[in-house]
Amino acid sequence: MPHSKHSYSFLFMILLVLSACSSTEFLPRQRKAKAIADTSGWSYQSIAAKQFDLIAVASPRGNGTGQLTIYVEGDGLAFLGPRTISSDPTPDDPTALRLALGHPGGSTAYLTRPCQYQMAGSGRNCHPSYWTSHRYAPEVIESMGQAVDVLKDRAGAQRLVLVGYSGGGAIAVLLAARRSDVVGIVTVAANLDLRYWTSTEKLAPLSGSLDPADAAHDVETIPQVHFVGRADDVVAPGVVRSYISHMVDSSKVRVIEVPGFGHVCCWAGKWPELSGRSDLKIIPGWAIPAGNLR
C-alpha cells in the first residue's frame, strides 16, 4: 500500500529529532540549542526584551494561516543539589526545543527563559532569584511577552498557540492570561499550581513568582491540553488537577496522562506521536496537513 505524504512527513520529523539528539549528545549544554538549530536549518537569535536577553529559535516553515506555535523552555538547571543554586540555569538538554522539532506542522518557534544560553556574565539582570524564587515574576512574564511579540511579528502571525514544557507551561498560562491573541495552550509535565506543588513536594514557596492557578479562571475559555506523566516524581499529575479546580468551566480543557512517562522521559522522543493525538484537535489549527507546508 503506498505511503501518504503525511506518513513521510511523520517519519521525517522522527528522524530529525533523533538526529539532533545524537549529534549534540556530548556538547556542553550552553552550545546545544544553537547546534540543534543549525543542524535543523532553524534560525538562532537573541531578542533584547525590556529586562532580559532571551534566546529564540524559529523554523523556516510557513503555512499561510497566520498562526504561530511557540514552545517555551522549562526552568532548566536551577539547582545543583537540594541547597545549592546553579550559577547558570541553562538546561542539561533543551527539551522544549526538541519538542518544537517534532511539531506536527506550521510556523513554529522556541523561546528560552531568562539567562539560559547566555555567555558567563553577559546576560542582563541574571540574578539567581530569576531561576529560583522569582522564576515567574511579573518582570519575567513582561519580558517574555515582549519576545513573543517579536517572534509573532517576524512570522507575520495573528494568532498564537503556546506550548510549555515543565516550568515553561507555567509561563505559557501566565502569558496567555495577559494576551488576546492566544487560541490554544498545551503543556507538558507543567507545574500549573505553585502553591499546591511546593506544598505537596515540601519545597520552598516561590515567593516572588506569579501562580498560574490564580490565572486559571482568566484562561478557561482558551482550549487547553495538558500532558502529564504518571511516573513523574517532579510534578505529579495532581498538580494539573489542582490547577483545573480553580476554573468555573473546564469544558475546554483536556488532560492526557501517559503511563510510564516521567518528568523528562520520554516526551521529546515520542512527541511526533503524542502531538498527533486526536485530543489536540480542540486546539485551533494545531495539526496542519503536511501538504499545506511551504
N, C-alpha and C positions, 0 to 999 in steps of 0.2 A: 504494500500500500504506500503510495507516495507521501512524503512528509510535507506538511504545510509550511508556509513562510514563518508562521508563529512558532512551530516546533524548532526550526533552525535558529530563530531569534532567541528562544529559551535556552537552547544548547550553547549559543554564543555567550550569553550572559553568565552561565555557569563556568564556562572555560575562562572568561575574563576575570571572574572573581578568583578562581583557583590559580591562575597565572599571576595575578597581583599578589596573592598570598605567598607563593613560592619565591618570587623574585625579591621580596623585601624581608624575608624571614630573619636574616642576620644583620640588617641595617640598624644603626642607632635609632631609637624611637623618634627623635626630632626630625629625622630625614624621611621617615616612612611615607607621610602623606604626599610630599612632593614626588617621591619616586613612584608611588601608585598613580598619581595624576599624570605624570609624564608617560608612564607605561600604557596608560589607558587612553591617552590623547585628550585628556581634560585639562582645562586651564587652571593654573595655580596662582592665586593672587592674594595680596594683603589689602584689607579695607580699613581705612582710618576712620573709626567711629568717634563719637564725642569724647569718650574716656579711655577707650581701649583700641589696640590694633588687633583685628580679627582676620584669621586666615580663612579663605574660601576656595573652593574648587568647583568648577562649573563644567557641565557636559557640553559637547559640541552639538547636541541634538536639539531639534526644534520640532514642534508638531502643529504649529499654526492655530492652536486652540486658545492661546493667551493665558495658559496655566503653567505655573512653575511649582515643582515639588522640591522643598528644601529639607535636607537631613541635618539634624543638629547633633553634634558630638556629646558624649557623656561627660561626667565630671573629671575623668582622666585619673592620673596618678596623684591624688590629693594627699595621701598619706603613705609613708614607707613602712609604718608599723602602727600599733594601736595608739601610741602617743607621739609619734614622730611625723611632723609635717614635711611633705616633699618641698624641695626648692623649685621644682618645675612640674606643673600639672599636665604636661604632655602625656597622653595615654601611651601605654605599652604598645598598643596597636589601635589604629583608627577604625573602630568597629562601625561607626556610623558612615564612614566613607565607603567601607566595603559593602554596607547595605545599599548605599546610593548606587554603587556599580551594578547591583542586581535589580535595580528598579525596573518595573515592567514596561516602561516606555514613556517618552515625552521629555520635555525640558526638565533637567534635574541639577541641583546644586547641593553643596555640602558646606556647612559652616561650623567652625571650631568655637571653643569657648575662650574667654579672656585668658591671655598669657600662654595658651598652648601653641606649640611650634614657633616660639619666639627665641631668637638667639639670646644667650645669657646676658641679662642686664639691658636688653634692647626694648623690651615691651613696656609700653606706658602703663603706669599705675599698677604694676604687678606685685601687689602686696599679698602675702599668703592668705589673708582673710577672704580673698576673692576665689579661692578654691577650697575654702573650709566654711566658716560661719556665714559669709556673705556671698556664697556662690550664686544665689538667686536674688541678689539685692536689686532694688529699683534701678540703680545706675547700670547694672549689668543688663537688665532687660531693655533699658532705653538704648544702650549702645548696640545690642544685638538687633534691636528693631531697626536701627539706622542701617546696619549692614544688610538686613533683609530688604530694606528699601532699595539699596544699591543693586543687589542681585536681581530683584524684580524689575528694576528699570533696565538693566543690561540685557535681560531676557525678553524685554518687551511684553511682559506678562501683566494681566489684570487681576488674576486670581492666584491664590496660594494654597498649597497643601503642606502642612508642617509635619515632619516625621522626626521624632526624638528618641534616641537610644539612652536608656538609663536616666541620668540627670538631664539629658537633652530633652527628654519627654516632659519634665517639669518646665523647662524653658519654653517648649512648644505651647503648652497650655497657657502659660503666663503671657507669651507674645500674642496668642490668639485672642485673649481677653481684652487686649488693647487695640485690636485692629478690626476693620470691617471687610477686609479682603480675603480672609481665610475661609475656605469652603470645606476643609477637612483636616482632621488631626489623627495621626497614627503614632502610637508609642510602642516601644519595645523595652520590657523589663524596667519600667519607669517608676520612680518614687513620687507618686502624684499626691500623696497626703503626708506632708513632712512631719506634722505632729504625731500622727499615728505611727509612722515609720520609725522616727527617732525614739518614741516611747517604747514600742514593742521590741526594738533591737537594742534598747538601752544605750543609745548614742547621745552625744551632747546635742542639745537643741540648736538648730540653725538660726540663732537669734537675729542675725542681720538679713535674713532672707524672706522673700515673699513666699507664701504657701499656695501651691496650685489648688489645693482643696478649697481655699477661700474664693477662688475664681470659677469653681465648678458650675455654679448656677449661671454665671455670665457666659459660659461657652456651651451650655447644654443644648442649644439649638443647632450647633455645628455637628455634623456627622463625625463620629469618632470610632476608631478601632484600637483596642489596647491588647497587645500581646504580652502574655506573662508565662514564665517557665514554672512548671510545677515543682521542679527541683531547685529553684532559685533560692539560695540561702543568704542573699544580699538584700533583695527586695522581694518579699514573699507575695503571693497572689492576693492576700488580704489587703494589701496597700491600695491596689486599684479599686477593690470593692468598697473600701472606706471612702475613697475619693468620690465614687459614684453616689454614695449615700448622701452627699451634700447637694445633690441635684433634686429639683422638684419633679422634673420629667426626664427620664433617662432613656426614652424610646429610641433616640438616635445614636445610642452607644452600644457597641459590641465588645465583648471580652473574649479573647481566644486563649485558653490555657493549653500549653503544648507539653505533653508528657516527656519527661527525660531531659528537658532543657533547663540549664542553669542561668546564671546571670550573663555569662559570656558565651558558653557553649549552648547552642550551635547556630546562633542567629545568622551570622554572616554567610556561612556556607549553605544554609538552607533558605536564604531569603528569596532567591528566584522562585522557589516553590511556594513558600509561605505567602509572598506578596501577590500570588496569583489566586489565592483562595476566594471563593465566592462571597465571603463575608465583607470583603473590601469593596464590593460593588456599591455599598452605601456612600462611599467617598466619590463625589462628582469627578469624572474624568480620570479616575485612578488608572485603569488598565487601558492604555492607548494601544490599539492593534498595531502589530509590527509594520504592516503595510502603510500606516499613516506617518511613520517616522521619515524625516528627511534630513 
